[in-house]
Amino acid sequence: MTDILRFRDDEAVDHPAVTVDAFLEQTNANAVRIEPGDDARDLLPQIGQIQLVEVNFPVFGDGRGYSAARILREAGYEGEIRAVGDVLADQLNNMRRCGFDAFEPDAPLDPEVTKRALDTWPEVYQATTDGRNPIWNKRHE
């Protein structure tokens, strides 16, 4: 298992996540894992009991997980959303913009490359879920 890169101050959930189907059938689970093809909207009725959402990226080119994170954040989810699997350093900036605040890649990320990737685009043009003010809106500040 690789190290988890977190952008949160709270304590990390240390128990395994269950599948979306298992989560919907249980009353005591508080960590869930979204696989490609799962619909994050299925979790919305129980969003208040979830502490951790893992979103699996089985291959770096599968972008469905970005939508899952954004759906959850736009619905008001404030818990940890962790990208797991084939996560690459050059994806981190866009993943953060969609709402991911933790990363657990299959392969270790070089800290220098990771920092450079996160610092590459300090300004954004579209509205984000990471709290950054879009550049077009800054002219009105």
Residue, then its C-alpha position, 0 to 999 in steps of 0.5 A: m500500500t502506498d502513502i496517502l496524500r491528504f489535503r485535510d486536517d481531520e483524522a483519516v478514516d482507517h477502516p475499509a470502504v464497502t461497495v456502493d451496493a453494500f453501503l446502500e444495504q447497510t446501516n452502519a457503514n461510513a466509508v464507501r468505494i465508487e467504481p467506474g459505472d457506479d452512480a454517485r447520486d445513489l449515495l445522496p440520500q445517506i450523504g450525512q453518514i459517509q465519512l470517506v468516499e474512495v473513487n477508483f481509477p482503474v486506469f488513468g484515462d478513465g475520467r468517470g470518477y471526476s464526475a462522481a467527486r463533483i456530484l458529491r461536492e455540489a450536493g454538499y458532501e464535506g467528508e473526504i473524497r480519495a482518488v485511488g488506483d492509477v492516479l498520476a501526478d499530472q491529474l492532481n490539479n484537476m482532481r482537486r478542482c473537482g473535489f478530491d482532497a486525498f489521493e492514494p495512487d497505486a504507484p508512489l508519486d515523486p514529491e517534487v513532481t507532485k508539488r510542481a503539478l499542483d502549482t502549475w495552474p494557480e488561476v482557474y477559468q471555470a467555477t471549481t469545488d476547491g474554493r478557488n475564485p475563477i479569474w474572470n470573477k477576480r476583475h470584480e473584486 
